[in-house]
Amino acid sequence: MSFRGGWLSWLRGSDKGIINKIERQAENLVKITSALVDLISNYEVLETDKRTSTIKEFEREGDKLTHELFIMISTTFVTPLDKEDISSLTSAIDEVLDCTDGTADRLLLFKIRPNTYMLEFAKTLLLASQEIYSAISKLKELKNSQSRIVDNCSKIKKYEHQADTIYRNGIAELFETNGNAIEIIKLKDIYENLEQSLDRCQDVADIIEDITLKYG
């Protein structure tokens, strides 16, 4: 059951808490993707553990926020959005966090020095994350923000298409120039994980668009 009357201008305290928690989750997504850009841009072996630990902290904060959201929607009778929509949105954001953390883990585990393709991926992921945060921050005023939210979602999809191009170019160069089979496997795995991060961003955008159509 959802609470649509007057949209979010009539929210009770518990309803505002749910929306604010989703916004915090999106803000945490921007933090972890910013940290990934920092890790790849300023990669130094001696700093790797410290930088990946920071990313892991953001991933754990994301897990905590997701857990808290599930508890909130399970104990709240009337929610500002359908419980299924809240669950889908918070789960999709959490998947982006997991993929981002997975990239940092692979860099550490594989002892791979980041290249320009990884940096392009990470910067594109950060841009998509910023659009996710921007869209979610407008949900409190959905009636007056529909077109701007749709614009945010369109930009996220554009970044996902850019990631596909980065992936194709990176894979093509990898097989053309690298004769080390083990290194090919490692780099391909990292590229795929980064591409998956952008795919999950598009999943978030699709859910936000559905919410906009349903409640706008």
C-alpha positions in Angstrom: 0.0 0.0 0.0 1.3 3.5 -0.8 0.5 6.9 0.5 -0.3 9.2 -2.5 -2.5 12.0 -1.1 -0.8 15.3 -1.9 2.3 13.3 -2.6 5.1 13.8 -0.2 4.0 17.2 1.1 1.8 15.3 3.6 4.4 12.7 4.7 4.4 11.6 8.3 7.7 11.2 10.2 8.1 7.5 9.4 7.5 8.2 5.7 10.1 11.0 5.5 12.5 8.6 7.2 12.1 6.1 4.4 12.7 8.7 1.7 15.6 10.3 3.6 17.2 6.8 4.0 17.0 6.1 0.3 18.6 9.5 -0.4 21.4 8.7 2.1 21.9 5.4 0.2 22.3 7.3 -3.1 24.6 9.8 -1.4 26.8 6.9 -0.2 26.8 5.6 -3.8 28.4 8.9 -4.9 31.0 8.6 -2.2 32.1 5.1 -3.1 32.3 5.8 -6.8 34.3 9.0 -6.1 36.6 6.8 -4.0 37.0 4.4 -6.9 38.0 7.3 -9.2 40.5 8.4 -6.6 41.9 4.9 -6.3 42.4 4.5 -10.0 43.6 8.1 -10.6 46.2 8.1 -7.9 47.1 4.4 -7.8 50.2 3.8 -5.7 51.0 0.3 -4.3 51.7 1.5 -0.8 48.3 3.3 -0.7 46.2 0.6 -2.2 45.2 -1.1 1.1 44.2 2.2 2.6 42.2 3.3 -0.4 40.4 0.0 -0.8 39.6 0.0 2.9 37.8 3.3 2.4 35.8 1.8 -0.4 35.0 -1.2 1.8 33.7 1.2 4.5 31.3 2.8 2.1 30.1 -0.6 0.9 29.4 -1.7 4.5 27.6 1.6 5.1 25.5 0.8 2.0 24.7 -2.7 3.4 23.7 -1.1 6.7 21.4 1.4 5.0 19.8 -1.3 2.9 19.2 -3.4 6.0 17.7 -0.5 7.8 15.4 0.3 4.9 14.1 -3.3 4.7 13.3 -3.2 8.5 11.5 0.2 8.0 9.3 -1.0 5.2 8.5 -4.3 7.0 7.4 -2.5 10.1 5.6 0.5 8.4 1.9 -0.2 7.5 1.5 2.7 5.1 4.6 3.7 3.0 5.2 6.7 0.7 5.9 4.3 -2.2 4.7 0.8 -2.7 6.9 -1.5 -0.6 7.9 -3.4 -3.8 9.2 -0.2 -5.4 11.2 0.8 -2.3 12.6 -2.7 -2.1 13.6 -2.8 -5.8 15.2 0.6 -5.7 17.3 0.1 -2.6 18.4 -3.4 -3.8 19.4 -2.0 -7.2 21.5 0.8 -5.6 23.1 -1.8 -3.3 24.1 -3.9 -6.3 25.9 -0.9 -7.8 27.8 -0.5 -4.5 28.7 -4.2 -4.5 30.0 -4.0 -8.1 32.1 -0.9 -7.2 33.6 -2.6 -4.2 34.2 -5.7 -6.3 36.3 -3.7 -8.7 38.5 -2.4 -5.9 38.9 -5.9 -4.5 40.0 -7.2 -7.9 42.6 -4.5 -8.3 44.1 -5.5 -4.9 43.7 -9.3 -5.4 45.1 -9.4 -9.0 47.8 -6.8 -8.3 46.8 -5.0 -11.5 47.9 -1.4 -12.1 44.8 0.5 -13.4 44.8 1.7 -17.1 43.0 4.4 -19.0 40.0 2.2 -19.8 39.5 1.6 -16.1 39.7 5.3 -15.4 37.2 6.0 -18.1 34.8 3.4 -16.6 35.2 4.8 -13.1 34.6 8.4 -14.2 31.5 7.3 -16.2 30.3 5.4 -13.1 30.7 8.4 -10.9 28.7 10.6 -13.4 25.9 8.0 -13.4 25.9 7.8 -9.6 25.6 11.6 -9.3 22.6 11.5 -11.6 21.1 8.8 -9.4 21.5 10.9 -6.4 20.1 13.9 -8.2 17.0 12.0 -9.3 16.3 10.5 -5.9 16.8 13.8 -4.1 13.9 15.1 -6.3 11.4 12.4 -5.2 10.1 14.5 -2.3 8.8 17.0 -4.9 7.9 14.5 -7.6 4.9 16.4 -8.9 7.1 19.4 -9.7 10.2 17.5 -10.8 9.0 14.8 -13.2 10.7 16.2 -16.3 14.0 16.8 -14.4 13.9 13.2 -13.0 13.3 11.8 -16.4 16.3 13.9 -17.7 18.5 12.4 -14.9 17.4 8.9 -16.0 18.2 9.6 -19.6 21.7 10.8 -18.7 22.2 7.6 -16.7 21.3 5.5 -19.8 23.6 7.6 -21.9 26.5 6.8 -19.5 25.6 3.1 -19.7 25.9 3.2 -23.5 29.3 5.0 -23.1 30.4 2.2 -20.8 29.5 -0.4 -23.5 31.8 1.5 -25.9 34.6 1.7 -23.4 34.2 -2.1 -22.8 34.3 -3.0 -26.5 37.4 -0.8 -27.1 39.2 -2.1 -24.0 38.5 -5.8 -24.9 39.6 -5.2 -28.5 42.9 -3.7 -27.5 43.4 -6.3 -24.8 43.3 -9.2 -27.3 45.3 -7.3 -29.9 48.2 -6.2 -27.8 48.5 -8.5 -24.7 50.0 -11.9 -25.1 49.8 -12.9 -21.5 46.8 -15.2 -21.1 46.6 -14.8 -17.3 46.7 -11.0 -17.5 44.0 -11.0 -20.2 41.7 -13.0 -17.9 42.3 -10.6 -15.0 41.8 -7.5 -17.0 38.7 -8.9 -18.8 37.2 -9.7 -15.4 37.8 -6.1 -14.2 36.3 -4.6 -17.4 33.3 -6.9 -17.1 32.7 -5.9 -13.5 33.0 -2.2 -14.3 30.5 -2.6 -17.2 28.2 -4.5 -14.9 28.3 -1.5 -12.5 26.9 0.7 -15.2 24.3 -1.9 -16.1 23.1 -1.8 -12.6 22.9 2.0 -12.7 20.6 1.6 -15.7 18.5 -0.7 -13.6 18.2 2.0 -10.9 17.2 4.5 -13.6 14.5 2.2 -14.9 13.0 1.8 -11.4 13.1 5.5 -10.8 11.3 6.1 -14.2 8.7 3.5 -13.3 8.1 5.3 -9.9 7.9 8.7 -11.7 5.2 7.3 -14.1 3.3 5.6 -11.3 3.2 8.5 -8.8 3.6 11.6 -11.0 
